[in-house]
Amino acid sequence: MKGVVIACVAVFGIAGSTLAPFITPCREQDTVCLQMSAQKAVPILAAGIPAMGIARLDPMYVEQVRTSQAGLDMDFRNTSVTGLRNCEVLHCKRHTGKTFVDLKCSVMLVGDYTLGGKLLIMPIEGSGRYAIKIYDIVVKIMFKVGEKMVGGDAYWVVESWKHTAEVQTGAHFLFRNLFNGNKALSEAVHTFANENWHDIFEEVAPPIVKAIVSNIVDESTKLFDKVPIKDLVIQ
């Protein structure tokens, strides 16, 4: 997801910039060109661009997401997110200071977890390794962009952002060492979670998705800090 958004932002015109020669120039109103150009740039950005300060995006590393909601305490640590290089750009548009990106991805999250409380109606407790496979998550991101002046040039600045996420196809959950290794209880929880994947995703995944989107905004800001608007907009 991360690389896709940066690609979409970059497409708005680094035609004359040597920082991103892989971007095909498009006019701001040409959404078809923007979508196609962003899609082409995804694997390049996912591999990382050291010259622009953009780290490797696939895998993405999320240090920790800790939260408590709906009676469930969650702590996810050392998470590796893979699959972002294969994201599909569904829509890409910039209008009146706002950038809109819709994309679809299938990703794998692997890391360490600690859970305690209730997973919907099921008691759950455990700590160990986890894996979550998400099939066809559609993420819609909008961020508002302002301007700042540096050395006589104008640069974009992210002022605010928001997102929504919906899984279209499915999700599969695996939590090792539930209930201190009790096989019967673990199997019951996993059966319940994977049969009710949509409701479980809505309860468990939003904090992780938000953390990933936060990284997206951070990386986009790196692009804005290095390239002036005059090199980002095709008149």
HELIX and SHEET records of a PDB file:
HELIX    1   1 LYS A    2  ALA A   10  1                                   9    
HELIX    2   2 ILE A   14  GLY A   16  5                                   3    
HELIX    3   3 THR A   31  ALA A   46  1                                  16    
HELIX    4   4 PRO A   50  MET A   52  5                                   3    
HELIX    5   5 LEU A   84  ASN A   86  5                                   3    
HELIX    6   6 PHE A  179  GLY A  181  5                                   3    
HELIX    7   7 LYS A  183  GLU A  195  1                                  13    
HELIX    8   8 TRP A  197  VAL A  204  1                                   8    
HELIX    9   9 PRO A  206  LYS A  226  1                                  21    
HELIX   10  10 ILE A  229  ASP A  231  5                                   3    
SHEET    1   A 4 MET A  60  GLN A  69  0                                        
SHEET    2   A 4 LEU A  72  THR A  82 -1                                        
SHEET    3   A 4 LYS A  98  LEU A 119 -1                                        
SHEET    4   A 4 GLU A  88  HIS A  95 -1                                        
SHEET    1   B 5 MET A  60  GLN A  69  0                                        
SHEET    2   B 5 LEU A  72  THR A  82 -1                                        
SHEET    3   B 5 LYS A  98  LEU A 119 -1                                        
SHEET    4   B 5 MET A 122  VAL A 150 -1                                        
SHEET    5   B 5 ASP A 153  PHE A 175 -1                                        
END                                                                             
